[in-house]
Amino acid sequence: MPISYTIDIDRQFVLTLVSGTVTGEEVYEYYQLVRNDPSFDPGFRQLVDMTGMTKSLVGTGGIMSISRDHHFTPGVRRAIVASSEAAFGLARMFALHSESVGQTIEVFRDLNAAEAWLFR
């Protein structure tokens, strides 16, 4: 699966890694895995590292649908790191649509900048 995650209970943090080609179905599967993980707490912060993603098969409709289905508490800081133009654009679209349901998501090109914002 091109989406994997690690939950750090001590730091109250979820690290999500995205690599290769990603489909909307895989994003929904990832959401279900995290939601049902007994270590997951919706108040944890999240860092999504999309720098390894080579292609997204998630269309605009899928982004809009996914952005309304969150498993994190509104207001919790979440950062997305995307290095390619395409991934950055998709991440910004996701973040903007997510704001309408109270999510706090910032998109970065640099991992260090994302971590600094996330843990300040």
C-alpha positions as CSV (number, residue, x, y, z in Angstrom):
1,M,0.0,0.0,0.0
2,P,1.4,3.4,-0.9
3,I,0.2,5.0,2.3
4,S,1.6,4.0,5.6
5,Y,1.6,5.5,9.1
6,T,3.2,5.4,12.5
7,I,1.6,6.7,15.7
8,D,3.9,8.1,18.3
9,I,1.9,8.1,21.5
10,D,4.5,9.9,23.6
11,R,4.7,12.8,21.2
12,Q,0.9,12.6,20.4
13,F,1.7,12.5,16.7
14,V,0.8,10.6,13.5
15,L,3.4,10.4,10.7
16,T,1.9,9.4,7.4
17,L,4.1,8.5,4.4
18,V,2.7,8.6,0.9
19,S,4.7,7.0,-1.9
20,G,4.3,5.9,-5.5
21,T,0.9,6.1,-7.2
22,V,-2.1,6.7,-5.0
23,T,-5.7,6.1,-5.7
24,G,-8.8,7.5,-3.9
25,E,-9.6,4.0,-2.7
26,E,-6.2,3.7,-1.0
27,V,-6.8,7.0,0.8
28,Y,-10.2,5.7,2.1
29,E,-8.5,2.5,3.2
30,Y,-5.8,4.5,5.0
31,Y,-8.5,6.6,6.8
32,Q,-10.2,3.4,8.0
33,L,-7.0,1.9,9.3
34,V,-6.1,5.0,11.3
35,R,-9.6,5.4,12.7
36,N,-9.7,1.9,13.9
37,D,-6.1,1.8,15.3
38,P,-6.4,1.5,19.1
39,S,-3.3,3.8,19.4
40,F,-5.0,6.6,17.5
41,D,-6.3,9.6,19.3
42,P,-8.1,12.3,17.2
43,G,-6.4,15.0,19.2
44,F,-2.9,14.0,17.9
45,R,-1.1,16.2,15.4
46,Q,-0.2,14.8,12.0
47,L,2.5,15.1,9.4
48,V,1.8,13.8,6.0
49,D,5.0,13.4,3.9
50,M,4.0,13.2,0.2
51,T,7.5,13.7,-1.1
52,G,7.7,10.1,-2.3
53,M,4.4,10.3,-4.2
54,T,5.0,10.0,-7.9
55,K,1.4,10.1,-9.1
56,S,-2.1,10.8,-7.8
57,L,-5.2,9.1,-9.3
58,V,-7.5,11.0,-6.9
59,G,-9.6,13.5,-8.9
60,T,-11.1,16.8,-7.8
61,G,-14.3,15.1,-6.7
62,G,-12.3,12.6,-4.6
63,I,-10.3,15.4,-3.0
64,M,-13.6,17.2,-2.1
65,S,-15.1,14.1,-0.7
66,I,-12.0,13.1,1.3
67,S,-11.7,16.7,2.7
68,R,-15.2,16.4,4.4
69,D,-14.3,13.0,6.1
70,H,-11.8,13.8,8.8
71,H,-10.8,11.6,11.8
72,F,-8.8,14.4,13.5
73,T,-10.4,16.8,16.0
74,P,-11.1,20.2,14.4
75,G,-8.3,22.7,15.3
76,V,-5.6,20.1,15.7
77,R,-2.5,21.1,13.7
78,R,-1.8,19.0,10.6
79,A,1.0,19.6,8.1
80,I,1.4,18.2,4.6
81,V,4.8,18.2,2.8
82,A,4.7,18.0,-1.0
83,S,7.7,18.6,-3.2
84,S,6.2,18.3,-6.7
85,E,3.9,21.0,-8.2
86,A,1.1,18.5,-8.7
87,A,1.2,17.1,-5.2
88,F,1.5,20.6,-3.7
89,G,-1.6,21.7,-5.7
90,L,-3.6,18.7,-4.6
91,A,-2.6,19.2,-1.0
92,R,-3.6,22.9,-1.1
93,M,-7.0,22.0,-2.5
94,F,-7.4,19.4,0.2
95,A,-6.4,21.9,2.9
96,L,-8.7,24.6,1.7
97,H,-11.7,22.3,1.5
98,S,-10.9,20.9,4.9
99,E,-11.0,24.4,6.5
100,S,-14.8,24.4,6.0
101,V,-15.1,21.6,8.5
102,G,-12.8,23.2,11.0
103,Q,-9.5,21.4,10.1
104,T,-6.2,23.3,10.6
105,I,-3.9,22.1,7.8
106,E,-0.9,23.9,6.3
107,V,1.0,22.7,3.2
108,F,4.8,23.0,3.0
109,R,7.5,22.2,0.5
110,D,10.1,21.7,3.2
111,L,10.0,19.0,5.9
112,N,11.9,21.1,8.5
113,A,9.5,24.0,8.1
114,A,6.5,21.7,8.5
115,E,7.9,20.1,11.6
116,A,8.7,23.6,13.1
117,W,5.1,24.8,12.5
118,L,3.6,21.5,13.7
119,F,5.5,21.4,17.0
120,R,5.6,25.0,18.0
